[in-house]
Amino acid sequence: MAGATQIKNNPVWMAVRPFVIGGVSACTATCCIQPLDMVKVRIQLMGEGKAGAVNSNPVSVASMIIKEEGVGGLYKGLSAGILRQLTYGMSRLGIFQALSEKFKPEGKTAADLDFKTKLGCSICAGGLGALIGTPADAALVRMQADSTLPLAERRGYKNGLDAMFRMATEEGIAGFFSGATPTILRGLAINIGMLTTYTSYKKAMAPYLGADTQSNRFFCGALSGWTAATASLPFDFIKTRLQKQKPDSKGVLPYAGVADCFAKTLAAEGPLAFYKGYFTYCIRITPHIMLTWVFMDNVKAFLKKKDLM
């Protein structure tokens, strides 16, 4: 165990450990949830610019994707999704864990942090993580939306790296950071909902489900995910619209920015448009956050068992 103890106390390992735990957990959760994310994006893009009902039934939309594109269609954009978690997911979770450890009360755990401190940590982690992950996030949305475009307008990205490279070379910084503002806003909303609630929910449910049991992790992870989904969907909706837009024949984009997208969508589709696909979004976001928390707690438990933290 002496070797493990040396690794445990190694300054480099101590610095990267929160990011390793966050990256592994986020990537594993993404592999499980990718089909739901694909369905969510398709629902949000249906009926764009038009009033009236669209098919928001996730089962029906998933069946349509499988019929038209095969089962692999549900995993379109997975490479960009993994790339996104290795940037956005790893950075936000790593930063939050590092800050929580730094500011936790002496002799106590991150669960004992007051709400203001949790809020500050989540805002820093969410904002920085969202900015870092914007290029991969834009690539993911474009790959998922590509097959909805007319054949002549499809971009035909090979994978996440190819999408990011072409966005940078063909569109410059503007394309590379397409939707950066709504991505950061969404990141702040989803991280405040996620990061400020999980340990508090776990602490509150400990008398009923046990202090650190799997049932407590799953239940409180789901509550944390639902809170984050409800807070962030309007920002996610606008982000999706901005990231998949293409210029017209005159080179003019449909939306000039967040405020313009909000105003035009509100005028054309009504206020409920921002919560279009709410059920699917909750079904997609809640399990991802739940599994991320569950994987994180189990990875931490494994590392503690091996005397690596």
C-alpha positions in Angstrom: 0.0 0.0 0.0 3.0 2.2 0.3 3.0 2.8 -3.5 -0.6 3.7 -3.5 0.0 6.1 -0.6 2.8 7.8 -2.6 0.5 8.2 -5.6 -2.3 9.5 -3.3 -0.1 12.2 -1.9 1.5 13.1 -5.2 0.8 16.8 -6.0 0.2 16.1 -9.7 -2.3 13.3 -9.0 -4.0 15.4 -6.3 -4.4 18.2 -8.9 -5.7 16.1 -11.8 -7.8 13.7 -9.7 -11.0 15.7 -9.7 -10.8 16.1 -13.5 -10.1 12.4 -14.0 -13.1 11.4 -11.8 -15.3 14.0 -13.6 -14.2 13.0 -17.1 -14.6 9.3 -16.6 -18.1 9.8 -15.0 -19.3 12.2 -17.6 -18.1 10.2 -20.6 -19.7 6.9 -19.3 -23.0 8.7 -18.6 -22.9 10.1 -22.2 -22.5 6.7 -23.8 -25.6 5.6 -21.9 -27.8 8.6 -22.8 -26.7 9.6 -26.3 -29.9 8.2 -28.0 -32.1 10.4 -25.8 -30.0 13.4 -26.6 -30.5 12.7 -30.3 -34.2 12.6 -29.9 -34.3 15.8 -27.8 -32.4 17.8 -30.5 -34.7 16.5 -33.3 -37.8 17.5 -31.4 -36.4 21.0 -30.7 -35.7 21.5 -34.4 -39.1 20.4 -35.6 -41.4 23.2 -36.9 -38.7 25.9 -36.6 -40.1 29.3 -37.4 -43.7 28.0 -37.6 -46.6 28.0 -35.2 -48.6 24.9 -34.5 -48.1 21.5 -33.0 -45.1 19.3 -33.8 -44.4 15.7 -33.0 -43.0 15.8 -29.5 -43.5 12.2 -28.7 -40.0 10.8 -28.0 -41.0 7.2 -28.8 -42.5 8.3 -32.1 -39.4 10.5 -33.0 -37.0 7.7 -32.0 -38.9 5.2 -34.2 -38.8 7.6 -37.1 -35.0 8.0 -36.8 -34.5 4.3 -36.7 -36.8 3.8 -39.7 -35.1 6.5 -41.8 -31.4 6.1 -40.6 -31.2 2.8 -38.8 -30.3 2.2 -35.1 -27.0 4.0 -35.7 -28.9 7.2 -36.3 -29.6 7.4 -32.6 -25.8 7.5 -31.9 -25.0 10.1 -34.5 -22.7 12.6 -32.9 -21.5 10.3 -30.2 -17.8 11.2 -31.0 -18.7 14.9 -30.5 -20.6 14.0 -27.4 -17.5 12.2 -25.9 -15.3 15.1 -27.0 -17.7 17.5 -25.3 -17.5 15.6 -22.0 -13.7 15.5 -22.2 -13.9 19.3 -22.4 -17.1 20.6 -20.8 -17.9 17.7 -18.5 -14.4 17.1 -17.2 -13.7 20.8 -16.7 -16.9 21.8 -14.9 -17.0 18.7 -12.6 -13.2 18.9 -11.9 -13.3 22.7 -11.2 -16.4 22.2 -8.9 -14.8 19.4 -7.0 -11.5 21.3 -6.6 -13.3 24.4 -5.4 -15.6 22.4 -3.0 -12.6 20.7 -1.4 -10.8 24.1 -1.0 -13.7 25.9 0.6 -15.3 23.1 2.7 -15.4 23.7 6.5 -12.5 22.2 8.3 -13.1 18.6 9.4 -16.3 18.4 7.3 -17.3 17.4 3.8 -18.5 19.3 0.6 -22.1 18.5 1.7 -21.6 20.9 4.6 -20.9 23.9 2.4 -23.4 26.7 2.7 -25.6 27.6 -0.3 -23.8 30.8 -1.1 -20.4 28.9 -1.4 -22.0 26.2 -3.5 -23.6 28.7 -5.7 -20.3 30.5 -6.3 -18.5 27.3 -7.0 -21.2 26.1 -9.4 -21.2 29.5 -11.3 -17.4 29.4 -11.7 -17.4 25.7 -12.8 -20.4 26.0 -15.1 -19.3 29.2 -16.8 -15.7 28.1 -17.4 -16.7 24.6 -18.4 -19.3 25.8 -20.8 -16.8 28.2 -22.5 -14.2 25.4 -22.8 -16.8 23.0 -24.2 -18.6 25.3 -26.7 -16.8 24.1 -29.9 -17.5 20.4 -29.1 -21.0 21.2 -28.1 -21.6 23.1 -31.4 -20.2 20.1 -33.3 -22.5 17.7 -31.5 -25.6 19.7 -32.3 -24.6 20.1 -36.0 -23.9 16.4 -36.4 -27.3 15.5 -34.9 -29.2 18.0 -37.0 -27.4 17.3 -40.3 -29.7 14.6 -41.6 -32.7 16.9 -41.1 -31.4 19.3 -43.8 -31.9 18.9 -47.5 -29.3 16.7 -49.1 -27.6 19.6 -50.8 -27.3 21.5 -47.6 -25.8 18.8 -45.4 -22.4 19.4 -44.0 -21.4 15.7 -43.9 -19.0 15.8 -40.9 -17.1 12.6 -40.5 -16.7 12.9 -36.7 -16.5 15.4 -33.9 -12.9 16.4 -34.6 -13.6 16.8 -38.3 -16.7 19.0 -37.4 -14.6 21.2 -35.1 -11.8 21.5 -37.7 -14.1 22.5 -40.5 -16.0 24.9 -38.3 -12.8 26.7 -37.5 -11.4 26.7 -41.0 -14.6 27.5 -42.9 -16.2 29.9 -40.5 -13.4 31.2 -38.4 -13.7 32.0 -34.7 -17.4 32.9 -35.0 -18.2 29.4 -36.3 -15.9 27.7 -33.8 -17.6 29.4 -30.9 -21.1 29.3 -32.5 -23.7 29.7 -29.7 -21.0 30.6 -27.0 -23.3 33.0 -25.2 -26.3 30.7 -24.8 -24.0 27.8 -24.1 -22.5 29.7 -21.2 -26.0 30.8 -20.0 -27.2 27.2 -20.3 -24.1 26.0 -18.5 -24.7 28.3 -15.6 -28.3 27.4 -15.3 -27.8 23.6 -15.5 -24.8 23.7 -13.2 -26.6 25.8 -10.5 -29.4 23.3 -10.6 -27.1 20.3 -10.6 -24.1 21.2 -8.4 -25.9 23.1 -5.7 -28.5 20.4 -5.0 -27.0 16.9 -5.1 -25.1 16.8 -1.7 -28.0 18.7 -0.1 -30.5 16.2 -1.4 -28.3 13.3 -0.2 -27.9 14.8 3.3 -31.7 15.3 3.5 -32.5 11.8 2.4 -29.8 10.1 4.5 -32.2 9.2 7.3 -34.5 7.5 4.9 -32.2 5.9 2.3 -28.9 5.7 4.1 -26.0 8.1 4.2 -24.1 6.9 1.1 -26.1 4.0 -0.3 -26.7 3.3 -4.0 -30.4 4.0 -3.6 -29.6 7.4 -2.1 -27.2 8.2 -5.0 -29.7 7.2 -7.7 -32.7 9.0 -6.1 -30.9 12.2 -5.2 -29.0 12.2 -8.5 -32.4 12.0 -10.3 -33.8 14.9 -8.2 -30.6 16.9 -9.0 -31.0 16.2 -12.7 -34.7 17.2 -12.8 -33.9 20.5 -11.0 -31.1 21.2 -13.5 -33.3 20.3 -16.5 -36.2 22.5 -15.5 -33.9 25.5 -15.0 -31.9 25.2 -18.2 -34.3 24.1 -21.0 -35.1 27.6 -22.3 -31.3 28.3 -22.6 -30.8 24.9 -24.3 -33.5 25.6 -26.8 -32.0 28.9 -27.9 -28.5 27.4 -28.0 -29.7 24.6 -30.3 -31.4 27.0 -32.7 -28.3 29.3 -32.8 -25.8 26.5 -33.3 -27.6 24.7 -36.2 -28.5 27.9 -38.2 -27.1 28.3 -41.7 -26.7 31.6 -43.6 -29.1 32.2 -46.5 -28.1 32.9 -50.1 -27.1 36.5 -49.1 -25.0 35.2 -46.2 -27.4 36.4 -43.5 -28.1 34.2 -40.5 -31.7 33.7 -39.4 -30.8 34.9 -35.9 -28.5 37.7 -34.9 -28.0 36.5 -31.3 -29.7 35.3 -28.1 -32.1 38.2 -27.8 -33.0 38.1 -31.5 -33.6 34.3 -31.4 -35.8 34.7 -28.3 -37.9 37.5 -29.8 -38.4 35.8 -33.2 -39.2 32.5 -31.6 -41.6 34.1 -29.2 -43.4 36.0 -32.0 -43.6 33.0 -34.4 -44.1 30.1 -32.0 -45.3 31.5 -28.7 -43.8 31.3 -25.2 -44.3 27.5 -24.8 -41.9 26.9 -27.6 -39.0 27.4 -25.1 -40.2 24.4 -23.3 -40.8 22.3 -26.4 -39.7 18.8 -25.7 -39.7 19.3 -21.9 -40.5 15.7 -21.2 -37.8 14.4 -23.5 -35.3 17.0 -22.2 -36.0 15.9 -18.6 -35.8 12.2 -19.7 -32.4 13.0 -21.4 -30.9 15.4 -18.8 -32.1 13.7 -15.6 -30.6 10.3 -16.3 -27.4 11.8 -17.5 -26.9 13.9 -14.4 -28.1 11.0 -12.2 -25.6 8.6 -13.8 -22.8 11.1 -13.6 -23.3 11.5 -9.9 -23.6 7.8 -9.4 -20.5 7.0 -11.4 -18.6 9.8 -9.6 -19.5 8.5 -6.2 -18.6 5.0 -7.2 -15.3 6.0 -8.8 -14.4 7.9 -5.6 -15.3 4.9 -3.5 -13.1 2.7 -5.7 -10.2 5.1 -5.4 -10.6 5.3 -1.6 -10.7 1.5 -1.4 -7.4 1.5 -3.4 -6.0 4.3 -1.1 -5.7 6.7 -4.0 -7.7 9.5 -2.4 
